Amino acid sequence: MPITACKKKLYALNPKKPPSPPVLTQRTGKRQRVERADPASVQRGVRQLLADKVSGNQVGLWLLLPEHLRLGTWDLLCAWSGRPPEEVAPRLALQVIHEAALCHNNLRCGRTLSQKGFEVANGLPWVGSDQAIHDLLEARSVAQSQHLQVALGKLRRASGHFVGRLLVLDPHRIKSSSQRQMRRHRAPGEAKPSKRAQTFFCLDADTHQPVAFTLASSARTVAQATPELLALVQEILGPQPDQRPLVLADEEHYTGAIFDQVRTLPFDLLVPMKTTRHQLAHWRALPAEAFTCQWAGYAVATQKYRFGQHEVVELVQRSGERPEAYEFKGYLSLREGIVSAVEQLSTEYPQRWHVEEFFKCHQALGWQRAGTLNLHIRYGQMTLALVAQAVIHQFRQRIGAPYQSWDAVHLAQAVFSGLEGDVRVQDDTILVTYYNAPNAERLRQHYEGLPAKLAAEGIDPRVPWLYDFKLDFRFK
């Protein structure tokens, strides 16, 4: 027998470079197809789509690509996936980020994203299916996603997204339809408790930007989750002992264990006390000279309070002019001094409500629906949504009004999936052309001649997941 017959396709068995497994892709809303996912096939497919020219209504998403370059998203995804840049894993992660930007984080089999300019923006010639994304997230651990959060947070801190002076803690619980046995929570206004997935967020109150979050089963308490979340925030912000950012929390954090844990970290803490009949009677019994009047109808008293294993500062807020009409509210703080007390109660604590505005405007990016309760998978998906929120924030800051005031859904519908355009190649540059775009003059100011603008900022204008093509925009 001729030896040549045995040599056919031996390259596929090369132990130094095993072949990439095929990927199940979502061709249309109801049709799936298995595609080759080796680097050569993916590159060939992307280049062919660019040569054929792409036309669709999702090319508005390409406006986020310059923000990815400015933020350093590609390096983050390669480190998180643990795969080299030429492989498909970081590109699938980019697909998850862009799906979050479109507020599409439900099942892919019920909609169509392909053939509209979406897949090429991810450096792929196809759209990965639910199974492909599940396999990507299944292979990553909780620790890897936390490392991605820390790396993203440090980049955002260097970019000025955080002030780090005033922080807000808030649990965000999402209703779940899981059949698992799990603890139930009663939401405000609900007649009976229901199953809920738990997330815990930390927000920078000055910039309204999320610093980090953590996940937990529904049985984990706020006291158990807070130290882990603050440890992530400490690693991101790196506060000095003499700075001690003030952390604002709600009544759920009114436990001695949290104060004992936060005392060991470079943070101060302000928590409202639960108003009981015993507390009200105690506050009414305080002598009038214990209060310092700040302005008409408002006075503050401070005193030591034993809570947990240590003493903290109790801040008592009194409102009203006549003794029979006095209203009281108490807070516990790790900061001392009457001047600090007034500033905490009148200026800083009201900013805690920015976290509710954040959830209202941005939860559609990936923090609104509870999918799988496998925590490592949800950690990966929600952390990639955090990357999407970061680049969208940069886009808002760059473009300004009216985009700056739109919520995530409005921005996705009007811009990222609402602009008609096409994508083509000219020499070493990908040209994205938009037709009849709103506020075209403002967009033109920031995006036409993009390679020169990026080079002036010290940023390499080549897009690494698009095989080092440069990117430029036209508005007609």
C-alpha positions in Angstrom: 0.0 0.0 0.0 1.3 3.5 -0.8 2.4 5.4 2.3 0.8 8.6 1.0 -2.7 7.2 1.6 -2.0 7.3 5.4 -0.8 10.9 5.4 -4.0 12.5 4.4 -5.2 15.1 7.0 -2.6 14.2 9.5 -2.3 17.9 10.3 -5.6 17.6 12.1 -4.0 15.2 14.6 -1.1 17.5 15.4 -0.8 17.3 19.3 1.0 20.7 19.4 -2.0 22.4 17.8 -5.2 20.5 18.2 -8.1 21.5 15.9 -10.7 23.9 17.2 -14.0 22.3 17.9 -16.9 23.5 15.7 -19.4 26.0 17.1 -23.2 25.9 16.9 -24.4 29.2 15.5 -27.7 31.0 15.2 -28.2 31.7 11.6 -31.8 33.0 11.9 -34.4 33.0 14.6 -35.3 29.4 14.0 -32.3 28.0 12.1 -29.0 26.9 13.6 -25.9 25.8 11.8 -22.6 24.2 12.9 -19.7 26.3 11.7 -15.9 25.8 11.8 -14.3 27.9 14.6 -10.6 27.6 13.9 -8.7 30.9 13.6 -8.2 30.6 9.8 -11.8 29.9 9.1 -13.0 32.7 11.3 -10.6 35.2 9.7 -11.5 34.1 6.2 -15.2 34.4 7.0 -14.9 37.9 8.4 -12.8 39.1 5.5 -15.3 37.7 3.1 -18.2 39.5 4.8 -16.2 42.8 4.7 -15.4 42.2 1.0 -19.1 41.6 0.2 -20.1 44.7 2.2 -22.6 44.5 5.1 -25.8 46.5 5.3 -28.2 46.6 8.2 -29.8 48.5 11.0 -27.4 47.3 13.7 -24.3 49.0 12.5 -25.0 51.7 15.1 -23.3 49.3 17.4 -20.0 50.1 15.6 -20.0 53.4 17.4 -18.9 51.5 20.5 -15.8 50.1 18.9 -13.7 53.2 19.5 -14.7 53.2 23.1 -13.5 49.6 23.4 -10.1 50.7 22.1 -10.0 53.6 24.6 -11.0 51.4 27.5 -8.8 48.4 26.6 -11.7 45.9 26.4 -9.9 43.4 24.1 -7.0 42.8 26.6 -9.6 42.3 29.4 -11.5 39.7 27.4 -8.3 37.8 26.4 -7.2 37.7 30.0 -10.7 36.6 31.2 -11.1 33.9 28.6 -7.5 32.6 29.0 -7.3 32.1 25.2 -5.1 33.7 22.6 -6.5 36.6 20.6 -6.8 34.7 17.4 -9.2 32.2 18.9 -13.0 32.4 19.2 -13.5 32.7 22.9 -12.8 36.5 23.4 -14.9 37.2 20.3 -17.9 35.3 21.8 -17.4 37.4 25.0 -17.5 40.5 22.8 -20.8 39.2 21.4 -22.2 39.0 24.9 -21.1 42.6 25.6 -22.8 43.8 22.5 -26.0 41.9 23.2 -26.1 43.6 26.5 -25.7 47.0 24.8 -28.7 46.1 22.6 -30.6 45.1 25.8 -30.9 41.6 24.3 -30.0 39.2 27.0 -32.7 36.6 26.5 -32.8 33.5 24.4 -31.2 33.9 21.0 -33.4 31.3 19.3 -36.3 33.8 19.5 -34.7 36.6 17.5 -32.3 37.2 14.7 -29.1 39.2 15.1 -27.2 37.9 12.1 -26.9 39.6 8.6 -27.4 43.1 10.1 -23.9 44.2 10.9 -23.8 42.7 14.4 -21.6 39.6 14.0 -18.8 41.4 12.1 -18.5 44.0 14.9 -17.5 41.1 17.2 -14.9 39.8 14.8 -17.0 36.8 13.8 -18.7 35.7 10.6 -21.7 34.3 12.5 -23.6 34.7 15.7 -22.9 32.2 18.5 -25.9 30.2 19.7 -27.2 29.8 23.3 -25.2 26.6 23.6 -22.0 28.3 22.4 -22.4 31.2 24.9 -23.3 28.7 27.7 -20.1 26.7 27.0 -18.0 29.9 27.1 -19.4 31.0 30.5 -19.5 27.4 31.9 -15.7 27.2 31.4 -15.0 30.3 33.5 -15.0 30.4 37.3 -16.4 33.0 39.7 -12.8 34.0 40.6 -12.0 34.8 36.9 -15.1 37.0 36.6 -14.1 38.8 39.8 -10.6 39.4 38.4 -12.3 40.9 35.3 -14.3 43.2 37.5 -11.2 44.4 39.4 -9.2 44.9 36.1 -12.1 46.8 34.6 -12.6 48.9 37.7 -8.9 49.9 37.8 -9.1 51.0 34.1 -12.2 53.0 34.9 -10.6 54.6 37.9 -7.6 55.6 35.8 -10.1 57.1 33.2 -11.8 59.2 35.8 -15.1 57.2 36.0 -14.9 57.1 39.8 -14.3 59.8 42.4 -14.1 57.3 45.3 -15.2 59.7 47.9 -18.8 58.5 48.5 -20.0 55.0 47.8 -23.4 53.4 47.9 -24.2 49.8 48.8 -27.5 48.3 47.7 -28.9 44.8 47.3 -30.7 44.2 43.9 -33.0 41.3 43.9 -34.5 39.9 40.7 -37.6 37.8 40.6 -36.9 34.2 39.6 -39.1 31.5 38.1 -36.6 28.7 39.0 -38.0 25.4 40.2 -35.1 25.0 42.7 -35.7 25.0 46.4 -34.5 28.4 47.6 -35.2 31.1 50.2 -38.0 33.5 49.4 -38.0 37.3 49.9 -40.9 39.6 50.3 -40.6 42.7 48.0 -42.3 46.0 48.9 -45.9 45.8 47.9 -46.0 42.0 47.5 -48.6 40.0 49.3 -46.3 37.0 49.9 -42.6 36.2 49.5 -41.3 35.0 46.1 -38.1 33.4 44.8 -35.5 35.9 44.0 -31.9 36.0 42.7 -29.6 38.2 44.7 -27.0 40.7 43.5 -25.2 43.3 45.7 -24.0 46.5 44.0 -21.6 49.3 45.0 -22.0 52.6 43.2 -19.9 55.7 43.1 -22.4 58.4 44.3 -20.6 61.3 42.7 -20.5 59.9 39.2 -23.4 57.4 39.5 -21.2 54.6 38.0 -21.1 51.0 39.3 -17.7 50.1 40.9 -18.4 46.4 41.5 -21.0 43.8 42.3 -21.2 40.4 43.8 -23.7 37.5 43.5 -25.1 35.1 46.0 -27.8 32.5 46.5 -31.1 33.7 47.9 -30.1 32.4 51.3 -27.0 34.6 51.8 -27.6 37.6 54.0 -26.4 41.2 53.5 -24.0 40.8 56.4 -22.4 37.8 54.7 -22.1 39.5 51.2 -21.0 43.0 52.2 -17.3 42.1 53.2 -16.7 40.3 49.9 -18.1 43.3 47.9 -16.1 45.9 49.9 -13.0 43.8 49.4 -13.5 44.1 45.6 -14.1 47.8 45.9 -11.0 48.2 48.1 -8.9 46.4 45.4 -10.3 48.6 42.7 -10.1 52.0 44.4 -7.1 51.4 46.6 -8.1 54.0 49.2 -5.5 55.2 51.6 -6.0 54.9 55.4 -6.2 58.7 55.8 -8.9 59.0 53.0 -11.5 56.5 54.2 -14.4 56.9 51.7 -17.9 57.0 53.3 -20.1 54.0 52.4 -23.9 54.7 52.5 -26.1 51.7 53.2 -29.8 51.1 54.0 -31.5 49.5 57.0 -30.7 46.0 55.8 -27.1 46.7 56.8 -28.1 47.6 60.3 -26.2 44.8 62.0 -23.3 44.8 64.4 -21.4 42.2 62.3 -21.2 44.6 59.3 -19.8 47.4 61.5 -17.2 45.1 63.0 -16.1 43.9 59.5 -16.0 47.4 57.9 -14.0 48.7 60.8 -11.1 46.6 59.6 -11.3 48.1 56.1 -10.3 51.6 54.9 -13.9 52.7 54.8 -16.4 54.6 57.0 -20.0 53.5 57.2 -23.3 55.3 57.6 -26.4 53.2 58.2 -30.0 54.3 59.2 -31.3 52.8 62.4 -34.6 50.9 62.6 -37.1 53.1 64.2 -38.8 51.3 67.0 -41.0 52.5 69.9 -38.1 51.9 72.3 -35.7 54.0 70.1 -38.3 56.8 69.8 -38.8 57.0 73.5 -35.0 57.1 74.0 -34.6 59.9 71.5 -37.5 62.0 73.0 -35.9 61.6 76.4 -32.6 63.2 75.3 -32.2 66.7 76.9 -32.6 69.7 74.7 -29.0 70.7 75.2 -27.8 67.5 73.6 -29.0 68.8 70.2 -27.2 71.4 68.2 -29.6 73.5 66.1 -28.4 73.8 62.5 -31.2 75.8 61.1 -34.9 76.4 61.8 -36.6 73.1 62.4 -33.5 71.0 62.2 -31.1 69.8 65.0 -28.6 67.0 65.4 -27.3 65.2 68.4 -24.3 62.8 68.6 -23.5 60.2 71.2 -21.7 56.9 71.7 -23.6 53.8 70.9 -22.5 50.2 71.7 -23.1 48.1 68.6 -21.5 44.8 67.9 -18.2 44.4 69.6 -17.3 48.1 69.5 -18.7 51.6 70.0 -19.9 53.6 67.1 -21.4 57.1 66.8 -25.1 57.5 67.0 -26.5 60.5 65.0 -30.0 61.6 66.0 -31.8 63.9 63.6 -34.6 66.0 65.0 -37.1 67.8 62.7 -39.7 70.3 63.8 -40.1 73.5 65.9 -42.6 72.5 68.6 -41.7 69.7 71.1 -45.1 68.0 70.5 -44.4 67.9 66.7 -40.8 66.7 66.9 -39.8 63.9 64.4 -36.7 61.8 65.0 -34.5 59.6 62.8 -31.3 57.8 63.9 -28.2 56.8 62.1 -25.0 54.9 63.1 -21.7 56.1 61.7 -18.0 55.4 62.1 -17.2 59.1 61.6 -17.1 61.5 64.6 -17.8 65.2 65.1 -20.9 67.3 64.9 -19.7 69.1 61.7 -19.2 65.7 60.0 -22.6 64.5 61.3 -24.5 67.4 59.7 -22.7 66.9 56.4 -23.4 63.2 56.5 -27.1 63.6 57.2 -28.0 66.6 55.1 -25.6 66.4 52.1 -24.2 62.9 51.7 -26.9 60.4 52.7 -29.6 61.8 50.3 -27.2 60.8 47.4 -27.8 57.1 48.3 -30.9 57.3 46.1 -28.8 57.5 43.0 -28.5 53.8 43.1 -32.2 53.4 42.5 -31.9 55.7 39.4 -29.1 53.6 38.2 -31.1 50.4 38.3 -34.1 52.1 36.7 -32.0 53.3 33.8 -29.4 50.5 33.3 -30.8 47.2 34.6 -31.9 46.2 31.1 -28.3 45.7 30.2 -28.2 42.4 32.0 -29.4 42.9 35.6 -33.1 42.7 35.1 -33.8 39.0 34.3 -32.6 36.1 36.4 -31.6 33.3 34.0 -29.6 30.3 35.3 -28.8 30.1 39.0 -25.4 28.6 38.3 -23.5 31.5 39.9 -20.3 31.2 37.8 -22.4 31.5 34.6 -24.4 34.4 35.9 -21.2 36.1 37.2 -19.7 35.9 33.8 -22.7 37.2 31.9 -23.3 40.1 34.4 -19.7 41.1 34.5 -19.6 41.3 30.7 -22.7 43.5 31.0 -20.7 45.7 33.4 -18.1 46.1 30.5 -21.0 47.1 28.2 -22.2 49.7 30.7 -18.6 51.1 30.9 -18.2 51.7 27.1 -21.8 53.0 26.9 -20.9 55.5 29.6 -17.9 56.7 27.6 -20.1 57.0 24.5 -22.6 59.1 26.5 -19.9 61.4 27.9 -18.3 61.9 24.5 -21.6 62.7 22.6 -23.4 64.6 25.4 -27.1 65.6 25.1 -29.6 64.2 24.3 -27.9 60.8 24.4 -26.6 61.5 27.9 -30.1 61.4 29.5 -31.5 58.4 27.7 -31.9 55.1 29.5 -30.3 51.9 28.2 -33.4 50.7 26.3 -33.9 54.1 24.5 -30.3 54.3 23.5 -30.3 50.8 22.2 -33.4 51.3 20.1 -32.6 54.7 18.8 -28.8 54.3 18.1 -27.3 50.9 18.4 -30.1 49.1 16.6 -31.8 52.1 15.0 -29.3 53.6 12.6 -29.3 52.4 8.9 -25.8 52.0 7.4 -23.3 49.8 5.7 -19.8 48.5 6.3 -17.1 48.2 3.6 -13.3 48.1 3.3 -11.1 50.7 1.7 -7.4 49.8 1.7 -6.5 49.1 5.4 -9.6 50.9 6.8 -13.1 49.7 7.5 -15.6 52.5 6.5 -18.9 52.6 8.3 -21.4 54.8 6.6 -24.6 56.0 8.3 -27.6 57.4 6.3 -29.7 60.2 7.7 -28.4 59.8 11.2 -29.9 62.1 13.8 -27.5 64.7 15.3 -25.2 63.9 12.4 -23.0 67.0 12.9 -22.2 66.0 16.5 -21.4 62.5 15.5 -19.3 63.7 12.6 -17.3 65.8 15.0 -16.2 62.8 17.1 -16.1 60.0 14.5 -15.0 61.2 11.1 -11.3 60.9 10.7 -11.2 58.5 13.7 -7.7 57.0 13.1 -6.1 60.4 13.4 -8.2 61.2 16.5 -7.2 58.0 18.2 -3.5 58.4 17.3 -3.6 61.9 18.8 -4.9 60.4 22.1 -2.0 57.9 22.1 -4.2 54.9 21.1 -3.4 52.4 18.4 -6.2 52.9 15.8 -6.0 49.3 14.6 -8.9 47.1 15.8 -7.3 43.8 17.0 -10.4 41.6 16.8 -10.9 42.9 13.2 -7.4 41.8 12.1 -5.8 45.1 12.6 -8.0 47.0 10.2 -8.5 50.7 11.1 -11.9 52.1 11.6 -13.5 55.3 10.2 -17.0 56.7 9.9 -19.0 58.6 7.3 -22.4 60.4 7.6 -24.6 61.0 4.6 
